[in-house]
Amino acid sequence: MHPSYGGRYRTDTLDGRRLNRGSILNHIEQLKALIEQQYGTTATHVETVPVHETFNGETIWDGEVEVFDVPEFENADRVFAWNFEDDDGEQQQVTVAQISPASDPSTAVKAYLISQYGNRK
């Protein structure tokens, strides 16, 4: 996290590509199950989108965001989801519904990063 985000300086980035040695299919199936549990809807994987976020010229997040259709969820048509390895080496899963300001995978990642900044104040 860049120091301007309020967190301590990190020389590494949040890397959404580091999976827990499982296959990509398992990764997508795990995110699908999480979305179905959290949002109470069926989820269908649509695509994988690479996202690279920078702040003041430095990479703060680099990874792939999975996009899922969620037809029975009344507040959004899609949910964006990804895994990343936290500072302690633990795998974290993130889901963000396609609700403003998270209108696409890139803005979903930005919204998540901003939410984490608020938690580190």
C-alpha positions in Angstrom: 0.0 0.0 0.0 1.4 3.4 -0.9 2.0 5.7 2.2 -0.6 8.2 0.8 -3.3 5.6 1.4 -2.6 5.8 5.1 -1.0 2.3 5.5 2.6 1.6 6.2 4.9 1.5 3.2 5.0 -1.8 1.4 7.7 -2.8 -1.1 5.5 -5.5 -2.5 2.1 -5.2 -4.2 -1.2 -6.9 -3.6 -1.0 -9.6 -6.2 -4.3 -11.1 -7.3 -2.6 -13.8 -9.3 -1.0 -15.6 -6.4 -3.3 -18.6 -5.9 -3.1 -21.3 -3.3 -1.4 -23.7 -5.7 -4.9 -24.8 -6.8 -6.0 -25.0 -10.4 -7.7 -22.0 -12.1 -10.9 -24.0 -12.3 -10.9 -24.6 -8.5 -10.2 -20.9 -8.0 -13.2 -19.9 -10.1 -15.4 -22.6 -8.4 -14.4 -21.4 -5.0 -15.2 -17.8 -5.8 -18.5 -18.9 -7.4 -19.5 -20.8 -4.2 -18.6 -17.8 -2.1 -20.7 -15.4 -4.2 -23.7 -17.8 -4.1 -23.4 -18.0 -0.3 -22.9 -14.2 0.2 -25.4 -13.0 -2.3 -28.0 -15.8 -2.2 -28.1 -16.2 -5.9 -26.7 -18.5 -8.6 -23.5 -17.2 -10.1 -22.2 -17.9 -13.6 -18.6 -17.1 -14.5 -18.4 -14.7 -17.5 -14.8 -13.7 -17.9 -11.4 -13.1 -16.4 -10.1 -9.5 -16.6 -6.5 -8.5 -15.9 -6.4 -5.4 -13.7 -3.3 -3.3 -12.9 -3.7 -0.3 -10.5 -1.1 2.3 -9.9 -0.9 5.2 -7.5 1.6 8.0 -8.0 3.4 5.8 -10.6 3.7 2.8 -8.3 1.9 -0.5 -8.7 -0.5 -1.0 -5.8 -2.5 -4.0 -7.2 -1.8 -6.4 -10.1 -4.0 -9.4 -10.8 -7.0 -10.9 -12.4 -10.6 -10.2 -11.5 -13.3 -12.9 -12.2 -16.6 -11.6 -13.4 -19.8 -13.4 -12.5 -23.4 -12.9 -13.6 -25.8 -13.0 -10.6 -29.4 -13.1 -12.1 -31.3 -13.5 -8.8 -29.5 -10.7 -7.0 -31.8 -7.7 -7.1 -29.2 -5.0 -6.5 -26.7 -5.8 -9.2 -26.3 -7.9 -12.4 -22.7 -8.8 -11.8 -20.2 -9.5 -9.0 -16.5 -9.1 -9.3 -14.3 -11.4 -7.3 -10.6 -12.2 -6.7 -8.1 -13.8 -4.4 -4.9 -12.2 -3.0 -2.2 -13.0 -0.5 -2.2 -10.6 2.5 0.8 -9.4 4.4 0.7 -12.5 6.6 0.8 -14.8 3.6 -2.8 -15.8 4.0 -5.2 -16.1 1.0 -8.0 -13.7 1.1 -11.1 -13.7 -1.1 -12.9 -10.5 -2.1 -16.3 -10.0 -3.7 -17.7 -6.7 -4.9 -21.2 -6.2 -6.4 -21.5 -4.1 -9.5 -23.0 -1.2 -7.7 -21.7 2.4 -8.2 -18.8 3.2 -7.9 -17.8 -0.4 -8.7 -19.1 -0.5 -12.3 -16.3 -2.7 -13.8 -13.4 -4.9 -12.6 -11.0 -1.9 -12.3 -13.3 0.3 -10.3 -14.2 -2.7 -8.1 -10.5 -3.1 -7.2 -10.2 0.7 -6.6 -13.3 0.6 -4.3 -11.9 -2.3 -2.4 -8.5 -0.6 -1.9 -10.2 2.6 -0.8 -12.3 0.6 1.7 -9.1 -1.0 3.1 -7.5 2.5 3.4 -10.4 3.5 5.7 -9.9 0.4 7.8 -6.2 1.2 8.4 -6.7 4.8 9.7 
